[in-house]
Amino acid sequence: MIKAVVVRESGVALEEVDEEFLGDGGIVVDVAYSDLNYKDGLAVTGRPGVVRTMPLIAGIDVVGKVAESNDPRWSPGDWLVLNGAGQSETRHGGFAQRAHVEPTYAVALPDGISPERAAALGTAGYTAALAVLRIVSEGAKPEDGPVLVTGATGGVGSIATMLLASAGFEVAAVTGRVESHEDYLHTLGATQIVPRSEFEEKGRPLQKATYAGVVDSVGGQVLANAIARTQPGGTVSACGLAGSAALPATVMPFILRGVTLAGIDSVWASLEDRADAWRILARGVDPELLDDITTTITLDQVIDAGAQLLDGKLHGRTLVRIA
Ligand code: NDP
């Protein structure tokens, strides 16, 4: 039997399921690790918006070893990383000892990253990398000025801060937890710590043009003010809605400053973009620093940890050891 965190209409529980429950098709993976993201918090606490078919095994990320494959790209024994691609939405996910994985969007474990650290980075890390790549590919350079990161103590924010700092950018980190997490953010490489309250009031459509780019995982008024404070030609990568799904902004920064609002979708990013993102994670993340910000839990702790994540009681990354 296979231990798995299963989301049903009646609730979410750690269960034992048989191989048949995993469904037909795909390649068979012995899951070694998964990790906890905001979406996992929603799924394992039974909130709406992530799981779209039930019953379903939660967990948007899978890191594991291929056990059986009928796909020429994959052989038994290969390490595979699959983030998103419908897992925990319409396909069974990674909070299980085994997965039948649809391999189209899977990448090989990147050189220089252990399976454990690939899972510690997980969707949050890979999304942060997509967001940073977008800002840089639109032309931002370290000499242009600071890049703003919102939700900075969270998964996406923490890894974005690390990646930007290691690429030589000055990072202004916005957080609602200045008192308790100032040292943490400096350790990640942030040079300025900005209280979230400075971004929560409704502001003018155009404010002082301060930031060369933005990685936002919060949305709402925070995102609107971030856009209004972006330099001419700068790019704002919109990744998340930890604060709000609203966007109470005007078009002024777009039409008068040429600011670009770039949407980041990690779930269905192309294989090429995934490979690029994992390449910069392998280069730009200090493994020891990653270990320092990672808390490891087991499958039977996932549901409680998901509730804590939604309550804002966790920071950094939470690795789920499956095997
Ligand atoms: P985390 O919970 O780890 O981090 C979110 C951070 O946002 C918190 O640490 C906190 O940072 C801040 N925050 C929390 N609640 C609020 C609030 N009410 N108002 C303002 N800020 C708040 O989540 P992740 O980093 O995993 O994900 C962040 C967001 O990005 C989520 O909305 C998630 O769904 C989205 N996401 C999107 C992806 C995509 O493909 N586009 C992929 C991955 C995530 P602090 O205390 O420092 O202010």
Residues whose N, C-alpha, C, O or C-beta is under 5 A from the ligand:
A	BS01	NDP	N37 Y38 K39 T123 A124 T127 G151 A152 T153 G154 G155 V156 G157 V174 T175 G176 R177 S217 V218 C239 G240 L241 A242 G243 I264 D265 S266 V267 L309 L314 G316
